[in-house]
Amino acid sequence: TKAKRQRLQKERDLQPSLLDGRSRIRKQEPSDSDEELSTALRAEVISGGCTRDQDETVDIGPGPYDAFKSCHSSADLLALPNYFNVIHAIFNERPNEKLKCPNETCSREFTNTQSIISHARNCAPTKKRRSRKSDTSSPNRIHKQREAPKQFQYYNDYEGHASSWAVLSTADKMSLITNELERSKIKRIRCLNPDCSMKMKEVDEVLSHVNQCYLPEYFTYLGKAAEFRALDKKEQGRITRKALGVVDLLPCLNIDVLHCEQTYSHFYGLIYHIQRCGVGDEDRPWKCYRCGYMSTFLQSKEHLAECHRNELAEIVEKAQELAQREAIIEENESGEEAATQQKKQEKADSILRKLMKSARLRGAQVSVSRGVVPEHSSRTSITAGFKRYKFKSVDLGVPVPSADDLRNYQAALICASDAFDRARDAEPLCRSLLEVEFNCGDWATVPPEERSDLLNGMLEKCSVPVRLPSKKSNHADDRRSHAETKGVVTREAANETAERLAIFVSHALHYTVPARKSPSSEPSTSSLDTMEGDGCVVYCGGPISVITSCPRLLEDGSECVAVSVFPDEEYLIERNSLSNIGYLQFWRHRRNANNVSAKLSFLLEMNVGVILSAVWCPLLRGKVNVKAENERKSNLIGILAVGGMEGGVVIYVIPHEEISENRKSEEVRVMRGNPNLILRLPENHSESPVISLAWSEFDGAARLAAVYASGCIGIWDMNNASDPARIIISDEWASPPMHIAFGERNKLAIAFREKFLRIYDLSSEFKCVIEESAPRSAGMKVTSCERIFPGTFSYQGDCITSSEFLEHTMCYITMAPTNNFFVVPLAFRHEVRIWDAAICPRSGCVYTAGADGRLQVSLNGRIVPRHAKIDFPFNCWRVAMTLIRKLKKDPVGQKETTTESNSLVNGSGEGQASGEEEQQLRAVATDLESSSEHFTLEFSFDDVKRGKSPIDQISLDLRVESLNRIAVSETFGKLAICGGEAGLLIFLPCEL
C-alpha cells in the first residue's frame, strides 16, 4: 500500500544517518586500538541488516542497546546525539522489547520510540527536583515529620515535647505543675525549655513563664481571640507560621474560654477556624460560593436569595438572546412569521434547559429540619409511592460535638419540650382517666403466710457471683494491659472477692469513665477529664422483663421506676404452673450529683400472669402534691397500664401513700389490688399474651395500643375505655407484629418479625402511610420520644459490616411534610443483638442495651427536635458500661478468663482438651445455680472490646452478661436504668 511504501522509504533514508550516529557514539568512548573501532563498525553494519556466517566469530562492541543501557537518567538519554535514531534502531532489532525509563525512581516501560521520548522529556525535570530535595547538604530542605501530641503523666516528661504541651488546656497545665511542685523536695521546678535554667515555686509564675519561654508568640493570645482577629492578615500569618515552625499542632485560642479542642497543623485551617470560633452570627465572616461576595453569616440567606435570582435572570436573558439570534437567521431563510415565532420560543426553552442542567443535577441540599429530599441523588429511592432518602452510614471517627453544638442542640430540645407541654396543657385529660378513682379499700397488704410459692421461692434467691468495682480497681481497670487479645481480659486488681448479692439489697457501684475525643481515640489520662461517682446495683430475683420509669417526681425529690422479672432463668416461665399471679416491683431512687441510691418500696400482686409489658400514662408529669386533696390527679404517682400472659390490658392507679410511706422495717412489703380499668378486645378476638404497649401523649393521652401474641393490634379510645378496641390486622402482613410506638400525632409505628416497618395513620381510617422494608433500616422493635422527636427509632434489624466483624445498629425514621421520609443510621455498634433502647427527654441522647453486655449512648444532630429550623451536623457515641462474664476456672489453662466464645470446653477458644482433661469438661450452664458455679460478673466502664476477636452470636451457656431492658429518668434525664439475664437492676448516671 501507499502507506507501507512511504514507511520503507523513510527507513532507507534514515539508515545512513543511523550508521553515522553509531560511529559518533562509539568515538566518544575511549578505545585502545583501531582494531576495536573496526570491530565496532562491523557490529553496527551487522545490526543494520548485514548478514554473516554462523561459524564466523566477531567481537561485537556496544551498539544502540548498550548505549541506551549506559544512560542512568532521562537527561543522559536526551543528551545522546541522534537519540531518536538510537531508540528506533533498538525497536527494529528487538520488536518485542520493552524499554524502561532510565530514571531509577520511575518504573514505566514503553514499546515505541515516540512514547519513551515524550516521557523522558517530562520525567527529567522531576528527577532533578527529587535529587535536590534529597540533598542532605541543605538543612532547610529536610522534611519535618509531624507527630501526634502525646499525654504524659508528669510535668517533666513534657521537656522536649513542645507540641504535646502546647495543646493542653490551662487547667491541665496547672494540674501538672501543681503535682510536680508537690513532688519536688525543694518546692521549685525548672522551666521546660532546655536552654532555660530558671526555677520557680508558684503555679501561676511557672505557667506564665513556660508559655512565654517554651512556646512561641502565638500562645500569648490564648483567651484573646478577639485581639488576634484584630491583627492584619500578614501579622496573623507571621505569628502562626512562626509557631508552626516550633510546634507541630496549634490549638484554638478559645481552648480555655470556650473549651474548644480543635487543633491544626496548617496556617489556613487555623485562621479560618479562629475567625469563626465563638463569633456570633452577626460578626461571623461568610463568603458566597456563587459570586465571592463577603458578608456575615446573618446576612447570608438574604444574599443567597438575591444572588440566586440574579443568576437565574442572567441564565434566562442569555437563553433568550441566543434563541433570538438563531430565530433571526431562520426568519431570513423562511418567510413564515408565525412558524418562526413558535420556533423561537421552543429554542429558548431548549437553551434554558441546557443552561439549567447543572443546577437541576445539583438539586436542593438535603435537610431533615426543612423536609427537603433531593430529587436527583443516589441515596433517594421510591418506596410505596413515597420518596425515601437514607443518609450514609455514620463515621465513628468523627469528634464529639463542640460546646456551641451542644448548647444549640440543647436549646432546640428545650424549645421543643416547652412547646409540647404548652400544647398538652391546653388539652384536657381523656375522660376515662378523669373519671378513674383510687379507693384505699381496693388495696390490701398481703401477710407473709398468704404469699404465693412463686414469691417465696424468689425471696430465697441470690444472684450469680458479682465482683463490684472499688475506686482502686477502677483505676487499675483504666490501665489494662495491652496483652488483652482474642477476647481475654486480665485485670490488674483481680483480688477482690466475688459475692452473690441478696435479693432487694442495694449496693454501691463505683464508676470511673475516662474521657475520649472519639470512640477510636485513646482515653485521657487527666483526672479532670474523667467522670466519677457511685451508681447503684440490686438483685431483683430473675431475668428482668420490664423496666418503665415514672414521668412524675415524688414530693421528696426522688423518682419511681416499675420493674418486673421472669420467675425462671432457664425457661423464663415456670413449667406446669397453674398460677396466674405476677408481681410488679416499685423502686424509689434518688440522684445527688453523680451518686445514686435506690430502695424497694413495695411489690404489687396482679392476676395477669408473668408481666411482659408496662407503660405509664405520659401526661401525668410534674411533682406530686400531697396537699392537693381536691385535685386527686395531682397527688397520684401515676397511672400504669400493664400487659401479661393473660388477663388482657389492665390499668392501675398508683397512689403516693404506698410509695411515700416511711418504713423502718427491711421486710418486703407486698400489696394486692384490683385494677381500676380492664381493656378488652372485641368478642370475635380471643385474649392472648400482651407483648407490647404504647400510650400516646397527644389528645389528652386518649390512645392506648397493644400488640397481642395472636397477631393483632388493639387500639383503645380512652375517652370511652369501656368500648372494645379497634383492631388492626391484615392478610397482607407476611409476619406477625412484634412491637409498636407512637411518633407523630395519630401515627403508629408497627414493627414486624420479618424486619418490616409500617406507619399507620389513625386519624380516620387505619391506613398505612409509610413502609420501610430495607433489612438494615427496619427491625423487629421500635421506640420513640413524642415530646421532642417526631420520628421513630427502629432496631433489631440485619447486621452491618462497619469493621472486621458484624455489628448491630439502629436507625431513626422520620417523615417530611410532603409524606416523604428520611432514614438516619445511628452510631451504635453492638456485637450481639440490641435488646432494648430508650431516649432521654432532657439531653436527646439515645441509650441501647445489648446481649453483649454493653450499655451505649449516642447523640446525633440529624435527629432534629420538633420545630427546629436547622440541622445539627455532629455525631458521637460511647460505651458507657460493659458487663463481663468470666469463667471462675478454666479447665484447660487453670486460669480465670473472659468467656466470649462459649464452647463446652472453655470460653477463651485457645484449644481443645485431650486425654485426662476431657474428663474436666464442664456442663452447660443454663440456670441460676450452674451459672453461679462456673461464672462471675464484672463491671467495666470503658470499651474493653476494642481490637478483639468477635463475640459468638450463639451461646450454649446462659448469657448472664446480657442487658435486656433499659429506661431513662423521665424527670431529670441522664440516668440509665437497665437490667438483664442476671437479674441485676443497675442505676448509672450516663451522659456524653
TIVO-610860 format. One line per 8 residues: their letters; for each residue x, y, z of C-alpha. Coordinates in steps of 0.5 Angstrom, whole numbers, plus 500, padded with zeros to 3 digits. Example, Ala and Ser with C-alpha at 12.3 -4.5 7.8 and 13.67 -1.06 7.14 Angstrom:
as	525 491 516 | 527 498 514
//
This chain:
tkakrqrl	500 500 500 | 502 507 499 | 503 508 507 | 508 502 507 | 512 504 501 | 513 511 505 | 515 508 511 | 520 503 508
qkerdlqp	523 510 504 | 523 513 511 | 527 507 514 | 532 507 508 | 533 515 508 | 535 514 516 | 540 508 515 | 546 513 513
slldgrsr	545 518 519 | 544 512 524 | 551 509 522 | 554 516 523 | 550 517 529 | 553 510 532 | 560 512 530 | 560 518 534
irkqepsd	557 514 540 | 563 510 539 | 568 515 538 | 566 518 545 | 568 512 549 | 576 511 550 | 579 506 545 | 586 503 546
sdeelsta	587 501 538 | 584 502 531 | 582 494 532 | 577 495 537 | 574 501 533 | 574 497 527 | 570 491 531 | 565 496 533
lraevisg	564 499 526 | 563 491 524 | 558 490 529 | 554 497 527 | 554 494 520 | 551 487 522 | 546 491 527 | 544 495 521
gctrdqde	542 489 517 | 548 486 514 | 549 478 515 | 555 474 517 | 556 467 517 | 554 463 523 | 561 460 524 | 564 467 524
tvdigpgp	566 469 531 | 566 477 532 | 567 481 538 | 561 486 538 | 562 492 541 | 557 496 545 | 551 498 540 | 545 502 541
ydafksch	542 498 546 | 549 498 550 | 549 506 549 | 541 506 552 | 543 502 558 | 549 507 559 | 544 512 561 | 543 513 568
ssadllal	537 518 568 | 533 521 562 | 537 527 562 | 543 522 560 | 539 519 555 | 537 526 552 | 544 528 552 | 546 523 547
pnyfnvih	547 525 539 | 541 523 535 | 538 519 541 | 531 518 537 | 535 514 532 | 538 510 537 | 532 508 540 | 529 507 534
aifnerpn	534 502 532 | 533 498 538 | 526 497 537 | 528 495 530 | 533 490 533 | 528 488 538 | 521 488 536 | 518 485 543
eklkcpne	523 489 547 | 520 494 553 | 525 499 555 | 524 502 562 | 525 509 563 | 533 511 565 | 531 514 572 | 532 510 578
tcsreftn	525 512 581 | 521 511 575 | 518 504 573 | 515 506 567 | 516 501 561 | 515 503 553 | 514 499 547 | 515 505 541
tqsiisha	520 511 540 | 515 517 541 | 512 515 548 | 519 514 551 | 522 520 548 | 516 524 550 | 516 521 557 | 524 522 558
rncaptkk	522 530 557 | 517 530 562 | 521 526 567 | 528 529 567 | 526 535 571 | 522 531 576 | 528 527 577 | 532 534 578
rrsrksdt	527 536 583 | 528 530 587 | 535 530 587 | 535 537 590 | 530 535 596 | 534 529 598 | 541 533 598 | 542 533 605
sspnrihk	547 539 605 | 541 543 605 | 538 543 612 | 532 548 610 | 530 542 605 | 530 537 610 | 522 535 611 | 520 535 618
qreapkqf	515 529 620 | 510 532 625 | 508 527 630 | 501 527 634 | 501 530 641 | 502 526 647 | 500 526 654 | 505 525 660
qyyndyeg	503 523 667 | 509 528 670 | 511 535 668 | 518 534 667 | 516 529 661 | 514 535 657 | 521 537 656 | 523 536 649
hasswavl	515 536 647 | 513 543 646 | 508 540 641 | 505 536 647 | 505 542 652 | 502 547 647 | 495 543 646 | 494 542 653
stadkmsl	489 547 657 | 491 552 662 | 487 547 667 | 491 541 665 | 498 545 665 | 496 548 672 | 495 541 675 | 501 538 672
itnelers	505 544 675 | 502 543 682 | 503 536 682 | 510 537 680 | 511 542 686 | 508 537 691 | 513 532 689 | 519 537 689
kikrircl	523 537 695 | 526 544 694 | 519 546 692 | 521 549 686 | 521 547 679 | 525 548 673 | 523 551 666 | 521 546 661
npdcsmkm	526 550 656 | 532 546 656 | 536 553 655 | 533 556 661 | 535 554 668 | 530 559 672 | 527 555 677 | 520 558 680
kevdevls	516 556 686 | 509 559 684 | 504 556 680 | 502 562 676 | 509 564 675 | 511 557 672 | 505 557 668 | 506 564 665
hvnqcylp	514 563 664 | 513 557 661 | 508 559 656 | 513 565 654 | 520 562 654 | 518 555 652 | 512 557 647 | 512 562 641
eyftylgk	509 568 641 | 502 565 638 | 501 563 646 | 501 570 648 | 494 571 645 | 491 565 649 | 484 567 651 | 485 573 647
aaefrald	482 571 640 | 479 578 639 | 485 581 640 | 488 576 635 | 483 577 630 | 484 585 630 | 491 584 627 | 492 585 620
kkeqgrit	493 578 616 | 500 579 615 | 501 579 622 | 497 573 623 | 501 569 618 | 507 571 621 | 505 569 628 | 502 563 626
rkalgvvd	507 561 621 | 513 562 626 | 509 558 631 | 508 552 627 | 516 552 626 | 517 551 633 | 511 546 635 | 507 541 630
llpclnid	500 543 632 | 497 549 635 | 491 549 639 | 485 554 638 | 486 561 642 | 479 559 646 | 481 553 649 | 480 556 656
vlhceqty	475 560 655 | 470 556 650 | 473 549 652 | 475 549 644 | 479 543 643 | 481 544 636 | 488 543 633 | 491 545 627
shfygliy	498 544 623 | 497 549 618 | 496 556 617 | 490 557 613 | 485 552 617 | 487 555 624 | 486 562 621 | 479 560 618
hiqrcgvg	477 557 625 | 479 563 629 | 475 568 625 | 469 564 627 | 470 560 633 | 466 564 639 | 463 569 634 | 456 571 633
dedrpwkc	452 570 627 | 452 578 626 | 460 578 626 | 462 571 623 | 465 572 616 | 462 569 611 | 463 568 603 | 458 567 598
yrcgymst	460 561 594 | 457 563 588 | 460 570 587 | 465 571 592 | 461 577 596 | 464 578 603 | 459 579 609 | 457 576 615
flqskehl	453 570 617 | 447 573 619 | 446 577 612 | 448 570 608 | 441 568 607 | 439 575 604 | 445 575 599 | 444 568 597
aechrnel	437 569 595 | 438 575 591 | 445 572 588 | 440 566 586 | 435 571 583 | 441 575 579 | 444 568 577 | 437 566 574
aeivekaq	436 572 571 | 442 572 567 | 441 565 565 | 434 567 562 | 437 573 559 | 442 569 556 | 438 564 553 | 433 569 550
elaqreai	439 572 547 | 441 566 544 | 435 564 542 | 433 571 538 | 440 570 534 | 438 563 532 | 431 566 530 | 433 572 526
ieenesge	437 567 522 | 432 562 521 | 427 568 519 | 431 571 514 | 431 564 511 | 424 563 512 | 418 568 511 | 413 564 515
eaatqqkk	413 569 521 | 408 565 526 | 412 559 525 | 419 563 526 | 416 566 533 | 414 559 535 | 421 556 534 | 424 562 537
qekadsil	420 560 544 | 422 553 543 | 429 554 542 | 429 559 548 | 426 553 552 | 431 548 550 | 437 553 551 | 435 555 558
rklmksar	434 547 560 | 441 546 558 | 444 552 562 | 440 550 568 | 442 543 567 | 448 543 572 | 443 547 577 | 438 541 577
lrgaqvsv	443 536 577 | 446 539 584 | 439 540 587 | 437 542 593 | 441 541 599 | 438 535 604 | 435 538 610 | 431 534 616
srgvvpeh	429 540 619 | 426 543 613 | 424 537 610 | 428 537 604 | 429 531 600 | 434 531 594 | 430 529 587 | 437 527 584
ssrtsita	441 523 589 | 444 516 589 | 441 516 596 | 434 518 594 | 429 512 592 | 422 511 592 | 418 506 597 | 411 505 596
gfkrykfk	410 512 592 | 414 516 597 | 421 519 597 | 426 516 601 | 433 519 603 | 438 515 607 | 444 518 610 | 451 515 609
svdlgvpv	453 510 615 | 456 514 621 | 463 515 621 | 466 513 628 | 472 517 628 | 468 524 628 | 470 528 634 | 465 530 639
psaddlrn	461 536 638 | 463 543 641 | 461 546 646 | 457 551 642 | 454 545 638 | 451 542 645 | 449 549 647 | 445 550 641
yqaalica	442 543 641 | 440 543 648 | 437 550 647 | 433 547 641 | 431 541 646 | 428 546 651 | 424 550 646 | 421 543 643
sdafdrar	419 541 650 | 416 547 652 | 412 548 646 | 410 541 647 | 408 542 654 | 404 548 653 | 400 545 647 | 399 539 652
daeplcrs	397 543 658 | 391 546 653 | 388 539 652 | 384 536 658 | 386 529 660 | 382 524 657 | 375 522 660 | 377 515 663
llevefnc	383 518 666 | 379 524 669 | 374 519 672 | 378 514 675 | 379 514 682 | 383 511 688 | 380 507 694 | 384 505 699
gdwatvpp	380 499 700 | 382 497 694 | 389 495 696 | 391 491 702 | 397 488 705 | 399 481 704 | 401 478 710 | 407 473 710
eersdlln	403 467 711 | 399 468 704 | 405 470 700 | 405 465 694 | 410 460 693 | 413 464 687 | 414 470 691 | 417 465 697
gmlekcsv	422 462 692 | 424 468 689 | 426 471 696 | 431 466 697 | 435 467 691 | 442 470 691 | 445 473 684 | 451 470 681
pvrlpskk	457 472 684 | 459 479 682 | 465 483 683 | 463 490 685 | 469 495 683 | 472 500 688 | 476 506 687 | 482 502 687
snhaddrr	480 497 682 | 477 502 677 | 484 506 677 | 487 499 675 | 482 498 670 | 484 504 666 | 491 502 666 | 489 495 663
shaetkgv	495 491 660 | 496 491 652 | 496 484 652 | 489 484 652 | 488 480 646 | 483 475 643 | 477 477 648 | 481 475 654
vtreaane	481 481 659 | 486 481 665 | 485 486 671 | 491 488 675 | 487 489 681 | 483 482 681 | 484 481 688 | 477 483 690
taerlaif	472 477 692 | 466 476 688 | 460 475 692 | 453 473 691 | 448 479 692 | 442 478 696 | 435 480 693 | 433 487 694
vshalhyt	439 489 698 | 442 496 695 | 450 496 693 | 454 502 691 | 457 501 684 | 463 506 684 | 465 508 677 | 470 512 673
vparksps	469 514 666 | 475 517 662 | 474 522 657 | 475 521 650 | 475 526 644 | 472 520 640 | 471 513 641 | 477 511 637
sepstssl	482 515 641 | 486 514 647 | 483 516 654 | 485 522 657 | 490 521 663 | 488 527 666 | 484 527 673 | 480 533 671
dtmegdgc	477 529 664 | 474 523 668 | 467 523 671 | 467 519 677 | 462 517 682 | 457 512 685 | 452 508 682 | 447 503 685
vvycggpi	446 496 683 | 441 491 686 | 439 484 685 | 431 483 683 | 430 476 683 | 430 474 676 | 432 476 669 | 428 483 668
svitscpr	422 483 663 | 420 490 664 | 423 497 667 | 419 503 666 | 421 510 669 | 415 514 672 | 415 521 669 | 413 524 676
lledgsec	417 527 681 | 416 525 688 | 415 530 694 | 422 529 697 | 425 530 690 | 426 522 689 | 423 518 683 | 420 512 682
vavsvfpd	421 506 677 | 417 500 676 | 421 493 675 | 418 486 673 | 422 480 673 | 421 473 670 | 421 467 675 | 425 462 672
eeyliern	432 463 669 | 432 457 664 | 425 457 661 | 423 465 664 | 416 462 666 | 415 456 671 | 413 450 668 | 407 446 669
slsnigyl	405 452 674 | 397 454 674 | 398 460 678 | 396 467 674 | 400 471 679 | 405 476 677 | 409 482 681 | 411 489 680
qfwrhrrn	417 492 684 | 416 499 685 | 423 502 687 | 425 509 689 | 431 512 687 | 435 519 688 | 441 522 685 | 445 527 688
annvsakl	451 530 683 | 454 523 681 | 451 519 686 | 445 515 686 | 441 511 691 | 435 506 691 | 431 503 695 | 425 498 694
sfllemnv	418 501 696 | 413 495 695 | 411 489 691 | 404 490 687 | 401 483 686 | 397 482 680 | 393 477 677 | 396 478 670
gvilsavw	401 472 670 | 408 474 668 | 408 481 666 | 411 482 659 | 410 490 658 | 408 496 662 | 407 504 661 | 406 510 665
cpllrgkv	401 515 663 | 406 520 660 | 401 526 661 | 402 526 669 | 408 530 670 | 411 535 675 | 411 534 682 | 407 530 687
nvkaener	403 535 691 | 400 531 697 | 396 537 700 | 392 538 694 | 386 534 696 | 381 537 692 | 385 535 686 | 386 528 686
ksnligil	390 527 680 | 396 532 683 | 397 527 689 | 398 521 685 | 404 518 683 | 402 516 676 | 397 511 672 | 400 505 670
avggmegg	398 500 664 | 400 493 665 | 400 487 660 | 402 480 662 | 401 473 660 | 393 473 661 | 388 478 663 | 389 483 657
vviyviph	391 490 659 | 390 493 666 | 390 500 669 | 392 501 676 | 392 508 679 | 399 508 684 | 398 513 690 | 403 517 693
eeisenrk	401 514 700 | 404 507 698 | 411 509 696 | 412 515 700 | 411 511 707 | 417 511 711 | 418 504 714 | 424 502 719
seevrvmr	423 495 718 | 427 492 712 | 422 487 711 | 419 486 704 | 412 489 703 | 407 486 698 | 401 490 696 | 395 487 693
gnpnlilr	390 491 689 | 384 491 684 | 385 494 677 | 382 501 676 | 380 499 669 | 381 493 664 | 381 494 657 | 378 488 653
lpenhses	378 486 645 | 372 485 641 | 368 479 642 | 371 475 636 | 378 476 638 | 381 472 644 | 385 474 649 | 393 472 648
pvislaws	399 475 652 | 400 482 651 | 408 483 648 | 408 491 647 | 404 497 650 | 405 504 647 | 401 510 650 | 401 517 646
efdgaarl	401 524 649 | 397 527 644 | 390 529 645 | 390 528 653 | 393 521 653 | 387 519 649 | 390 513 645 | 393 507 648
aavyasgc	395 501 644 | 397 494 645 | 400 488 641 | 398 481 642 | 401 475 641 | 396 472 637 | 398 477 631 | 393 483 632
igiwdmnn	394 490 635 | 388 493 639 | 387 501 640 | 383 504 645 | 380 511 645 | 381 512 653 | 375 517 652 | 371 511 652
asdparii	375 506 655 | 369 501 656 | 368 500 649 | 372 495 645 | 379 496 642 | 379 498 634 | 383 492 631 | 389 493 626
isdewasp	390 486 622 | 392 485 615 | 392 479 611 | 398 483 607 | 402 482 613 | 408 477 612 | 409 476 619 | 406 478 626
pmhiafge	407 485 629 | 412 485 635 | 413 492 637 | 409 499 637 | 411 506 639 | 407 513 638 | 411 518 634 | 408 524 631
rnklaiaf	400 526 632 | 396 520 630 | 402 516 627 | 403 509 630 | 409 505 628 | 409 498 628 | 415 493 627 | 414 486 625
rekflriy	418 480 626 | 421 479 619 | 424 486 620 | 419 490 617 | 416 497 619 | 410 500 618 | 407 507 620 | 399 508 620
dlssefkc	395 514 620 | 390 513 626 | 386 520 625 | 380 517 621 | 381 510 617 | 387 506 619 | 391 507 613 | 399 505 612
vieesapr	403 512 610 | 410 509 610 | 413 503 609 | 420 501 611 | 423 494 609 | 430 495 608 | 433 490 612 | 439 494 615
sagmkvts	434 500 617 | 428 496 619 | 428 492 625 | 423 488 630 | 423 493 635 | 421 501 635 | 421 506 640 | 420 514 641
cerifpgt	420 520 645 | 414 524 643 | 416 530 647 | 422 532 643 | 422 528 637 | 417 527 631 | 420 520 629 | 421 513 631
fsyqgdci	427 509 632 | 428 502 629 | 433 497 632 | 434 489 632 | 435 489 624 | 440 486 620 | 448 487 622 | 452 491 618
tssefleh	460 490 617 | 463 497 619 | 469 494 622 | 472 487 622 | 466 483 624 | 459 484 624 | 455 489 629 | 448 491 630
tmcyitma	446 498 630 | 439 502 629 | 436 508 625 | 432 514 626 | 426 514 621 | 422 521 621 | 417 524 616 | 418 530 612
ptnnffvv	412 535 611 | 410 532 604 | 410 525 607 | 417 523 604 | 421 521 610 | 429 520 612 | 433 514 615 | 438 516 619
plafrhev	443 511 621 | 446 512 629 | 453 510 632 | 451 504 636 | 456 498 635 | 453 492 639 | 456 485 637 | 450 482 639
riwdaaic	443 484 639 | 441 490 641 | 435 488 646 | 432 495 648 | 433 502 647 | 431 509 651 | 431 516 649 | 433 521 654
prsgcvyt	428 527 654 | 433 532 657 | 439 531 653 | 436 528 647 | 441 522 648 | 439 515 645 | 441 509 650 | 442 502 648
agadgrlq	443 495 652 | 445 489 648 | 446 482 649 | 454 483 649 | 453 487 656 | 454 494 653 | 451 500 655 | 452 505 650
vslngriv	450 512 649 | 449 516 643 | 448 523 640 | 446 525 633 | 445 532 631 | 441 529 625 | 436 527 630 | 432 534 629
prhakidf	428 536 635 | 421 539 634 | 420 546 631 | 428 546 630 | 430 550 623 | 437 548 622 | 440 541 622 | 446 540 627
pfncwrva	452 537 624 | 455 533 629 | 455 525 632 | 458 522 637 | 458 516 642 | 461 512 647 | 461 505 651 | 458 507 658
mtlirklk	459 501 661 | 460 493 660 | 458 487 664 | 464 482 663 | 462 475 664 | 468 471 667 | 470 463 668 | 472 462 675
kdpvgqke	477 457 673 | 479 455 666 | 479 447 666 | 485 447 661 | 489 453 663 | 487 453 670 | 486 461 670 | 481 466 670
tttesnsl	479 469 663 | 473 472 660 | 469 468 656 | 466 471 650 | 467 464 645 | 462 460 649 | 465 453 647 | 464 447 652
vngsgegq	471 447 654 | 473 454 655 | 471 461 654 | 478 463 651 | 478 459 645 | 485 457 646 | 485 450 644 | 481 443 646
asgeeeqq	482 439 652 | 485 432 651 | 487 426 655 | 485 427 662 | 483 434 661 | 477 431 657 | 474 429 664 | 474 436 666
lravatdl	469 438 661 | 464 442 665 | 457 442 664 | 453 447 660 | 451 453 665 | 443 454 663 | 440 456 670 | 442 460 676
esssehft	446 455 680 | 450 452 675 | 452 460 672 | 454 461 679 | 458 455 680 | 462 457 673 | 462 464 672 | 463 471 676
lefsfddv	461 478 673 | 465 484 673 | 464 492 671 | 468 496 666 | 466 503 665 | 470 503 658 | 470 500 652 | 474 493 653
krgkspid	473 490 646 | 477 495 642 | 481 491 637 | 479 484 640 | 476 478 636 | 468 478 635 | 464 475 641 | 460 469 639
qisldlrv	453 470 636 | 450 464 639 | 452 461 646 | 450 455 650 | 451 458 657 | 446 463 660 | 449 470 658 | 448 473 665
eslnriav	452 479 662 | 446 481 657 | 443 487 658 | 435 486 656 | 432 492 659 | 433 500 659 | 430 506 661 | 432 513 663
setfgkla	430 518 668 | 424 522 665 | 424 528 670 | 432 530 670 | 435 525 665 | 442 523 664 | 441 517 669 | 440 510 665
icggeagl	436 504 669 | 438 498 666 | 438 490 667 | 438 483 664 | 439 476 665 | 443 476 671 | 437 480 675 | 441 486 676
liflpcel	438 493 676 | 443 498 675 | 442 505 676 | 448 509 673 | 449 517 671 | 451 517 664 | 452 522 659 | 457 524 654
//
